[in-house]
């Protein structure tokens, strides 16, 4: 894209982004936003449909699969365009960064280059969309560019994995003055042991740590008054040095009472910076007078799912400041969005 186009903005890309941000798509209600994406591809004479789980599928040249997620977390942020302190236009609204900015940049690049595109659903909850794609496709693409905010100069190569489950315990009821543990204490003791197992010094980067987070706890005397019951939902973030099976085995090893029902697992991923996709991104960013930097994210994304199933090079890329993911002040600088669209077009054309 020329500098003059940058100056006036990529109007087609900006119009699509604002339209998508104005359509709420909190998981699992992505249907209206998915339909708007279908209309966009139909306007460009592309074959497109919505599959059984709600993904938008626009297959074409599988030399590159461009993909990002349609759903967002909850949050009512009035949609508006306003100038920031640098007199650059910003689009405010839920999903502007995570991940409708990346999603729309992928869609624009797909119609302009002829690459394959999939807008997936459910990423914010259980990645049901990407998991379905893995099962439904007959073959893997040659390369994957997954859409999440990295900033226009950032290239994400790694994500930690996730192990999530619910601890459940029951104990006999008794007077609170008795010294023996009840189920609530058993839950707290188990979790304290797990946290101690993975405790590290502050010198170790977060990406390389197992981090432990309880996300909910409920407990007390049962309705019949004969027992004390507790449930505690927990999450452990898993760095590439481990598998989720290894973390589960360690956590289960600290159980003395109760059981854990592990109900969600996503393996970590760390891609090489020397793949053709990563090298092409670095070259395109430098050619656009940017300084490429390689990122490792402490959360998870659909790239984890794709990397577990497909043996092809992949990166995650997209406009937006990831510090604004899920935030009450979520917004995207439109000039950066334009730059990301241009980078994606350049990279995709080179790879195809």
Buried (B, 14 or more C-beta within 10 A) or exposed (E): BEEEEBEEBBEBBBEBBBBBBBBBBBBBEBEEBBEBBBEBBEEBEBEBEBBEBBBBBBBBBBBBBBBBBBBBBEBEBEBEEEEEEEEEBBBBBBBBBBBBBBBBBBBBBBBBBBBBBBBBBBBBEBBBBBBBBBEEBEEBBBBBBBBBBBBBBBBBBBBBBBBBBBBBBBBEBEEEEEEEBBBBBBBBBBBEBBBEBBEEEEEEEBBEBBBBEBEEBEBEEEEEEEBBBBBBBBBBBBBBEBBBEEBBEBBBEBBEBBEBEBEEBBBBBBBEBEBEBBBBBBBBBEEBEBEBEBBBBBBBBBBBBBBBBBEBBBBBBBBBBBEBBBBEEBBBBBBBBBBBBBBBBBBBBBBB
